[in-house]
Amino acid sequence: MSPFDPHSGLVFRGNDFVAVPGASVREIVNPATLATEGRIALCDAAFVEEVAAEALVAQKAWAKIDYKSRAALLHRVANAIEATDFHDVAKLMTLEMGKPYPEAVGELANVAPAFRYFAEMARDEAGRIAGTTQVGSFQFARYEPYGVSVHIMPFNFPILLMVWTVAASLAAGNACIVKPAEATSLSTLKFMEHFGAVLPVGLVSCLTGGAETAQALIASRNTHVVAFTGGVAAARAVNVACAEWLKPAIIEAGGSDPMIISEHAPMEVAVAGSVTAAFHLSGQICTSSERFYVHEAVHDEFVERFAAMAKRLRVGNGLGVSEIGPLVSEAARDKVIRLVDGAVAEGARIVCGGRVPPALNTGWFYEPTILTGVTPDMQIMREEVFGPVAAICRVGSFEEALELANRSDFGLGASVFTTDLKEAMQAAEALQSGMVWVNNPLIDNDALPFGGWKNSGLGRELGRQGLDAFRQSKMVVIDHDPAIADWWYPYPDSAFYRNS
């Protein structure tokens, strides 16, 4: 396998980088400099079908490998990842989507543990055996792979979020076809070198393209389960397409996460944690805190300290010295501008930010922005911003904060800062979201399920649920002492209805 060339327009198939005959290509533009960093092929349905058929052949052999040997190979993948310095993939990630280089390296550092977790998780069913319903009958469930899984990925964490589902799917015995976000296809393809060096030929493929490529992958008769992370509109399209073919789908569709600052918040920790929760990756995280509900007793102090720290964040090219890189595209920045300007028109006040940095007139940059005087009915509190914006609503009680936090069509995550145990427990019980963080936002755990309620998704990634998402169950009943059951045909005459 030759090293990946970002300007080649190749895809990953059969453990090598190959051309896509007759494919159109698309240039990948650096959002900080607007320079072209490479190009990708747009795979059509015919090419997709060829690769899916090859993947199914590879999967049938993979499924026959015993769990211990399968786990050993996944550990070798983790070893190969850890043996690199992440430099090449991290640099490509920064060039194509703008993420600050330290954050790209940090993302990659969290990848290998997911392979190790699922490698071992798939070997252990934790002694789950059902109680028998008949004497002399052994009754149990087998968990078997679907076949070929499709992974339609977002741009913000292109490698980590891919690995969350790919590692689980491989551990379950499936083959995988990855369709990366167009904006981060180059770094995803470069990462495929780790799979090509270790795994059987054809077990993991990476096909580039847009919505048409994704739809072709879903519609293929040689694919069997779909994992998707992205926006709500695309999530609905994926779900509809999967429903047409009765294919299971694991969907993470983003959110507009609330952050509650209690009157009992540990202020220094709350300010620092909120800056990270709101502005990490320029706010382009599904679990970013966007809607802030701050108790009136600490509102003014929090806003003052929050703004002071936000103003110290450096905005610039991700390969330079910066915490805040560009937004991924012009359209992404236009959306942020629209929502901020709309909130101001409705009466909100800009405390800091709210503009394109004057010194950065090339690229899709936007300053970290804090708004106050925000009311629950404003559009900015009802739509996912996906940018470096914190909209603050003053509340009179913790109960009011909980009620407003739940007044949303989204339900991915929710964060709270408080030192009051009662409030922490109230939050854990009352918040309508798939994850709740108290005093420690944005944390995930390979062993705990990740996913959302309401419009934020279906199914779960990570944990036991993340593994089971890529397995189908089979009930098995074995009678080791065969005997005629009393309910079998023919029925005795005494069993029939008699009109007396």
C-alpha positions in Angstrom: 0.0 0.0 0.0 1.4 3.4 -1.1 1.1 6.4 1.2 -2.1 8.5 0.7 -1.7 11.6 -1.6 -4.4 14.2 -0.8 -4.3 15.5 -4.3 -4.8 12.1 -6.0 -8.6 11.9 -5.8 -8.2 8.2 -4.7 -10.4 6.2 -2.4 -9.6 3.3 0.0 -10.6 0.0 -1.4 -9.2 -3.5 -0.9 -6.6 -2.2 1.6 -5.1 0.2 -1.0 -5.8 3.6 -2.5 -7.4 3.3 -5.9 -8.9 5.5 -8.6 -12.6 5.7 -9.2 -13.1 5.3 -13.0 -15.0 8.2 -14.5 -15.7 9.9 -11.2 -16.1 13.7 -10.9 -13.8 15.3 -8.4 -14.3 18.1 -5.8 -11.6 20.4 -4.4 -11.1 20.6 -0.7 -10.6 24.2 0.5 -8.9 25.4 3.6 -11.4 27.4 5.6 -8.6 29.6 7.1 -6.8 30.5 3.9 -9.2 29.5 1.2 -6.3 27.6 -0.5 -7.0 24.2 -2.1 -5.6 21.4 0.0 -6.5 18.4 -2.1 -9.4 16.8 -4.0 -11.8 13.9 -3.6 -13.7 11.7 -6.0 -17.5 11.6 -6.0 -18.3 7.9 -6.0 -21.3 6.8 -8.0 -23.8 4.0 -7.3 -22.1 1.5 -9.6 -18.8 1.9 -7.8 -20.5 1.8 -4.4 -22.1 -1.5 -5.4 -18.8 -3.1 -6.4 -17.2 -2.1 -3.1 -20.2 -3.2 -1.0 -20.1 -6.7 -2.7 -16.4 -7.0 -1.9 -17.0 -5.9 1.7 -19.7 -8.6 2.1 -17.2 -11.3 0.9 -14.6 -10.1 3.4 -17.3 -10.0 6.2 -18.3 -13.6 5.7 -14.7 -14.7 6.4 -14.3 -12.2 9.3 -17.5 -13.5 11.0 -16.0 -17.0 11.1 -12.9 -15.8 13.1 -13.2 -16.7 16.8 -13.6 -13.8 19.2 -10.2 -14.0 20.7 -8.4 -13.8 17.4 -10.7 -11.0 16.3 -9.9 -9.1 19.4 -6.2 -9.7 18.9 -6.4 -8.0 15.4 -8.3 -5.0 16.8 -5.6 -4.6 19.5 -3.1 -4.7 16.6 -5.0 -1.8 15.0 -4.8 0.1 18.3 -1.0 -0.7 18.5 -0.5 0.7 15.0 -2.4 3.9 15.8 -0.4 4.4 19.0 2.9 3.8 17.2 2.4 7.0 15.2 2.8 10.6 16.3 -0.5 11.6 14.6 1.2 14.5 12.8 0.2 13.8 9.2 -3.5 13.0 9.9 -3.7 15.9 12.4 -2.2 18.4 10.0 -4.6 17.3 7.2 -7.5 17.6 9.6 -6.5 21.2 10.5 -5.9 22.1 6.8 -9.3 20.9 5.6 -11.6 21.9 8.4 -9.7 24.5 10.5 -9.5 22.7 13.9 -6.6 23.9 16.0 -3.7 21.5 15.6 -3.5 20.6 19.4 -7.2 19.6 19.2 -6.6 17.4 16.2 -3.8 15.6 18.0 -6.0 15.3 21.1 -8.8 13.7 19.0 -6.5 11.1 17.6 -5.0 10.3 21.0 -8.5 9.1 22.1 -9.0 6.7 19.2 -7.0 3.6 20.1 -8.8 3.0 23.5 -12.1 2.6 21.7 -10.6 -0.3 19.7 -9.3 -1.9 22.9 -12.6 -1.5 24.7 -14.7 -3.1 21.9 -12.1 -5.8 21.3 -12.7 -7.0 24.8 -16.4 -6.2 25.2 -17.3 -8.4 22.2 -15.7 -11.4 24.0 -17.9 -11.2 27.1 -21.6 -11.6 27.3 -21.5 -11.2 31.1 -23.1 -14.5 31.7 -26.5 -13.6 30.3 -28.5 -16.8 30.1 -32.3 -16.7 30.2 -34.2 -18.8 32.7 -35.7 -21.9 30.9 -39.4 -22.2 30.4 -39.3 -26.0 30.1 -37.4 -28.7 32.0 -34.6 -30.2 29.9 -34.5 -27.3 27.5 -31.5 -25.0 27.1 -32.6 -21.6 25.9 -30.3 -18.7 25.1 -29.6 -15.9 22.6 -26.8 -15.6 20.1 -25.6 -12.2 19.0 -24.5 -12.1 15.4 -23.3 -9.5 12.9 -25.6 -7.8 10.4 -23.1 -8.0 7.5 -21.8 -4.7 6.1 -22.2 -1.5 8.1 -22.3 2.0 6.5 -20.7 4.9 8.5 -21.8 8.4 7.3 -19.6 10.8 9.3 -19.5 14.5 10.3 -16.7 17.0 9.8 -16.1 18.0 13.4 -14.5 14.8 14.9 -13.9 12.9 11.6 -11.7 10.2 13.1 -12.9 9.8 16.7 -16.6 9.6 15.8 -15.9 7.2 13.0 -13.9 4.9 15.2 -16.7 4.8 17.9 -18.9 3.0 15.4 -16.3 1.2 13.2 -14.6 -0.4 16.2 -17.9 -1.6 17.6 -19.0 -2.9 14.2 -15.8 -4.7 13.5 -15.8 -6.2 17.0 -19.4 -7.5 16.3 -18.2 -9.2 13.2 -19.2 -6.8 10.4 -17.3 -5.2 7.5 -17.4 -1.4 7.3 -17.7 1.2 4.6 -17.0 4.7 5.7 -18.5 7.7 3.9 -16.6 10.7 5.4 -17.8 14.3 5.4 -16.6 16.0 2.3 -14.8 18.6 4.3 -12.7 16.0 6.2 -12.3 13.3 3.6 -8.5 13.8 3.3 -7.7 13.1 6.9 -10.1 10.2 7.0 -8.5 8.6 4.0 -5.0 9.1 5.4 -6.1 7.4 8.6 -7.2 4.3 6.5 -3.5 3.4 6.3 -3.8 1.9 9.8 -6.5 -0.4 8.7 -4.7 -1.4 5.5 -1.6 -2.4 7.4 -3.4 -4.8 9.8 -6.9 -5.9 8.8 -7.9 -8.5 6.2 -8.4 -7.1 2.7 -11.7 -5.4 2.0 -12.9 -5.4 5.6 -12.8 -1.6 5.9 -13.3 0.7 2.9 -13.6 4.5 2.6 -15.6 6.0 -0.2 -15.8 9.8 -0.7 -18.7 11.8 -2.1 -21.8 13.7 -1.2 -25.4 12.9 -0.4 -25.7 10.8 -3.6 -22.9 8.5 -2.4 -24.5 8.1 1.0 -27.8 7.3 -0.5 -26.3 4.7 -2.8 -24.6 3.0 0.2 -27.9 2.9 2.1 -29.8 1.5 -0.9 -27.3 -1.2 -1.7 -28.5 -4.8 -1.1 -25.0 -5.6 0.2 -25.2 -3.2 3.2 -27.2 -4.0 6.3 -27.0 -1.3 9.0 -26.2 2.4 9.0 -24.5 4.7 11.5 -25.0 8.5 10.9 -23.8 11.6 12.6 -24.8 15.0 11.3 -27.6 17.6 11.2 -31.3 17.0 11.7 -32.3 17.5 8.1 -29.8 15.0 6.8 -30.6 12.6 9.7 -34.2 12.6 8.6 -33.2 11.8 5.0 -31.0 9.0 6.2 -33.7 7.6 8.4 -36.3 7.7 5.6 -33.9 5.9 3.3 -33.1 3.2 5.9 -36.8 2.7 6.6 -37.5 2.1 2.9 -35.1 -0.9 3.1 -35.9 -1.8 6.7 -32.3 -1.2 7.7 -31.6 -0.4 11.3 -30.0 3.1 11.8 -28.0 4.6 14.6 -28.5 8.3 14.3 -26.9 11.2 16.2 -28.5 14.4 14.9 -26.9 17.2 16.9 -28.3 19.4 19.5 -28.7 22.9 21.1 -27.4 21.9 24.5 -28.4 23.9 27.7 -26.0 25.0 30.4 -27.4 25.9 33.8 -25.4 28.1 36.1 -26.9 27.7 39.6 -26.7 30.3 42.4 -24.6 27.6 44.1 -22.2 27.2 41.1 -18.4 27.0 41.9 -17.9 30.3 40.0 -14.2 29.9 39.0 -14.8 26.4 37.7 -18.1 27.3 36.1 -16.6 30.2 34.1 -13.6 28.2 32.8 -15.8 25.2 32.0 -18.4 27.3 30.3 -15.8 28.9 28.0 -14.6 25.5 26.9 -18.2 24.1 26.6 -19.3 27.0 24.5 -16.3 27.8 22.3 -14.3 24.5 22.0 -13.8 23.8 18.2 -15.4 27.2 17.5 -18.7 25.8 18.9 -18.8 23.2 16.2 -19.6 20.3 18.6 -22.9 18.6 18.8 -22.7 18.8 22.6 -21.6 22.4 22.7 -23.4 24.5 25.3 -25.4 27.0 23.4 -28.3 28.0 25.6 -27.2 29.4 29.0 -29.7 29.7 31.9 -28.0 31.7 34.7 -29.6 32.3 38.1 -30.2 36.0 38.7 -28.2 35.9 42.0 -25.0 35.2 40.1 -25.9 36.4 36.6 -23.9 39.7 36.5 -20.8 38.2 38.1 -20.9 35.2 35.8 -21.4 37.3 32.6 -18.5 39.6 33.5 -16.1 36.8 34.2 -17.3 34.7 31.3 -16.8 37.6 28.9 -13.4 38.4 30.3 -12.1 34.9 29.7 -13.7 34.6 26.3 -12.0 37.8 25.2 -8.6 36.2 25.9 -9.2 33.4 23.4 -7.0 33.8 20.3 -8.7 33.5 16.9 -6.6 32.4 14.0 -5.3 29.7 11.7 -5.4 26.3 13.3 -1.7 25.7 12.5 -0.8 28.9 14.3 -1.2 29.8 18.0 -5.0 29.9 18.5 -7.8 28.4 20.4 -10.5 29.5 18.0 -10.1 28.4 14.3 -12.4 29.2 11.4 -15.8 27.8 10.9 -15.8 25.0 8.4 -17.5 26.9 5.6 -18.9 30.2 4.5 -22.4 28.8 4.8 -21.7 27.8 8.4 -20.5 31.3 9.3 -23.5 32.9 7.5 -25.8 30.8 9.7 -24.1 32.1 12.9 -24.2 35.7 11.7 -27.9 35.3 10.8 -28.8 33.9 14.3 -26.7 36.5 16.2 -28.0 39.4 14.2 -31.6 38.1 14.6 -31.2 37.9 18.4 -29.9 41.5 18.5 -32.8 42.6 16.4 -35.1 40.9 18.9 -33.5 42.7 21.9 -30.5 40.7 22.9 -27.2 42.6 23.7 -23.8 41.6 22.5 -21.4 41.5 25.5 -18.4 40.5 23.4 -17.7 39.3 19.9 -20.6 39.4 17.4 -18.4 40.1 14.4 -15.8 38.8 12.0 -12.3 39.6 13.4 -11.1 42.8 11.6 -7.6 41.4 11.1 -8.8 38.2 9.6 -10.5 39.1 6.3 -9.6 35.8 4.6 -11.3 32.7 5.8 -14.5 31.9 7.7 -13.6 33.3 11.1 -16.0 34.6 13.8 -15.2 35.9 17.2 -16.3 34.1 20.4 -19.7 35.8 21.1 -21.7 36.2 24.3 -25.3 37.5 24.2 -27.4 38.6 27.2 -31.0 39.7 27.5 -31.9 36.6 25.5 -35.5 35.3 25.9 -36.7 31.7 25.4 -38.7 32.4 22.4 -35.8 33.9 20.3 -34.8 31.9 17.3 -31.2 31.5 18.6 -32.6 29.5 21.5 -34.7 27.2 19.3 -32.2 26.4 16.5 -28.7 24.8 16.6 -26.2 27.5 16.1 -23.1 25.3 15.7 -20.7 28.2 16.1 -18.9 30.2 18.9 -21.9 31.7 20.5 -23.3 31.6 24.0 -26.8 33.0 24.5 -27.6 33.8 28.1 -31.1 33.9 29.6 -31.5 35.2 33.2 -33.7 32.9 35.4 -35.1 33.3 38.9 -34.8 29.7 40.2 -33.2 26.4 39.5 -36.6 24.9 38.7 -37.2 27.6 36.0 -33.8 26.8 34.5 -34.7 23.1 34.3 -38.1 23.9 32.6 -36.5 26.2 30.0 -33.7 23.8 29.4 -36.2 21.1 28.5 -38.2 23.5 26.3 -36.4 22.3 23.1 -36.9 19.9 20.3 -33.3 18.8 20.9 -32.1 16.5 23.7 -28.5 15.5 23.2 -26.7 16.7 26.3 -27.2 19.1 29.1 -24.7 20.7 31.6 -25.0 22.1 35.1 -22.7 23.9 37.5 -23.7 23.6 41.1 -22.3 22.5 44.5 -25.8 21.7 45.8 -26.3 17.9 45.9 -30.1 18.3 45.6 -29.8 20.4 42.5 -27.3 17.9 41.0 -29.7 15.0 41.6 -32.7 17.1 40.3 -30.8 17.8 37.1 -29.9 14.1 36.6 -33.5 13.2 37.0 -35.3 16.0 35.2 -33.2 17.0 32.2 -34.6 15.5 29.0 -31.3 14.6 27.3 -29.2 11.6 26.6 -26.3 12.9 28.7 -26.1 15.1 31.8 -22.9 16.6 33.0 -22.6 18.2 36.4 -19.5 20.4 36.9 -17.7 18.6 34.1 -19.1 19.2 30.6 -18.3 17.4 27.3 -16.9 14.3 28.9 -17.5 10.9 27.2 -16.7 7.4 28.3 -16.2 4.4 26.0 -18.1 2.2 28.5 -21.2 4.5 28.7 -23.9 5.0 26.0 -23.6 8.2 23.9 -26.7 9.6 22.1 -29.7 11.8 22.3 -33.4 12.1 23.0 -36.1 13.8 20.9 -34.7 15.2 17.6 -31.1 14.6 18.7 -31.1 11.0 17.6 -32.0 7.3 17.7 -30.0 4.5 19.2 -26.7 4.8 21.1 -23.0 4.7 20.4 -20.4 3.4 22.9 -20.9 1.0 25.8 -22.8 -2.3 25.6 -25.6 -0.5 23.6 -23.0 0.7 21.1 -21.9 -2.9 20.5 -25.4 -4.3 20.3 -26.3 -1.7 17.7 -24.2 -3.7 15.2 -25.5 -7.1 16.2 -28.8 -8.9 15.7 -30.0 -11.4 18.1 -31.1 -15.0 17.5 -33.1 -17.0 20.1 -32.0 -20.6 20.3 -33.8 -23.5 22.0 -32.1 -26.9 22.3 -33.9 -29.8 23.9 -31.3 -32.3 24.8 -33.8 -35.0 25.9 -36.4 -35.1 23.1 -40.0 -35.8 24.2 -43.4 -35.2 22.8 -44.9 -32.0 24.3 -48.4 -32.1 25.7 -49.5 -29.1 23.5 -48.5 -30.6 20.2 -51.0 -31.9 17.6 -53.3 -33.8 17.7 -55.4 -32.3 20.5 -57.2 -34.8 22.7 -61.0 -34.9 22.2 -61.5 -33.5 25.7 -59.9 -30.3 24.7 -62.6 -29.3 22.2 -65.6 -27.0 22.9 -68.8 -28.8 23.7 -72.2 -27.1 23.7 -73.9 -28.5 26.9 
